[in-house]
Amino acid sequence: MSRLFIDIGSTYFKIKEGAHIEQYFRNFDKNIASDLKEKCGDIIAHHDRKDTFICSSANGGLSTLIIGLTNSFSLKFATNIAYNSGINIIDTLLYPNIKAYPISSELIDVVIVVGGIDSVENIFGEDLLGYLSRTKYSNIVYVGSQASAAYLKTHIPNITLLSNIVTNRLQVADEALKAYLTNLYQEDIIGKEDIKELYDLTDNQIYSTPYIVNQTLAKLPETFPAVVNPFIMIDIGGATTDIHYSTDLVEDNLVVSGGYDRLVFKKLGVFKSRESLVFTAKNNEFVYELLNYLNVTENILEEKSEQATKILMQLSIFLVLYKVSKLHSAYITLKLDRLESLVFTGGITKVLSDDDIASIMQFFYQKILGFKQLPALVLDKDYKIWTLRSNDVS
């Protein structure tokens, strides 16, 4: 019997049976399991639990605070590992500035503390303990200098101690933290009642969709012949926009256990994050020129219509590329001049045509960056990428 793949998204269910892929718009008045069974119960009943594989991005991921010693190593490494483990909501704090940093009013799922190579002592002290005592969090993990581990364990008994992610050669060692965060995400999924009920349908572990997608990227060129490395894959969703990119596009390859990294823009979603997307667009120096290029006025940003949704998706593409270009320094800068392929997946491919996306690429590459040649555009219209996972994902 063939395997059944199910993806629980924030807006759609995606079902793959054999070579056939179907999408179903979710009913938000019902819990996930009930809605899924009502829409796809007959399909699910034809598959054994051991042959049913489920991933989910519906619960939004873990809220994560990273406290690091430096931007260039500890924060950079830990943030990258968290992204590639499927963690979506991340805030970062530079430890030397901890006294000026506001205390979050919300419960944080996991705090990551990192900094220093193993030979460095006396890194963290009362400032950290005082900040944590006023912060509400469920889990805390330490992946910094082992010389400070005993001190932190004494004063924070519930802290989990793992090996340092910063080696003595200032390289990243990601496996221990990656495994911890992935397992924590699974525990979080199991604890969500809506997702918990889905274990009645499968004997397999339910993974986060971004984690699954990142495991499949090496298979893209054989599935989509037009995809050539180095490439970027962009998934514009209702709440967030994810990009997965070839590490050949960056100067320093942070994650050593794969050729692809992930970056999350948690305020560039088209539906749940619409207000923040519009705010970001209005504050971008090129957006009004882009709107004129698309033959619309700025009034479109205030509308609620099919055309407005289409324009917002186009703006999401532009803003994501802008934020990873040399024009913007707050994120990882990708060598877009070396980009061979740009892959789009998710709901955007059901709304935008090839020409809609190409027009954004022409504006960004030719008018803004001044490049003559555009990367090849590939649209995953059937959302095949997440189904490329194998049954031995771990």
Beta strands, then each sheet from edge to edge (+ up, - down):
strand 1: 4-8
strand 2: 12-17
strand 3: 20-25
strand 4: 52-56
strand 5: 63-68
strand 6: 89-94
strand 7: 108-114
strand 8: 137-142
strand 9: 160-161
strand 10: 207-208
strand 11: 231-236
strand 12: 241-246
strand 13: 260-265
strand 14: 341-345
strand 15: 376-379
sheet 1: 3+ 2- 1+ 4+ 10+
sheet 2: 6+ 5+ 7+ 8+ 9+
sheet 3: 13+ 12- 11+ 14+ 15+
end
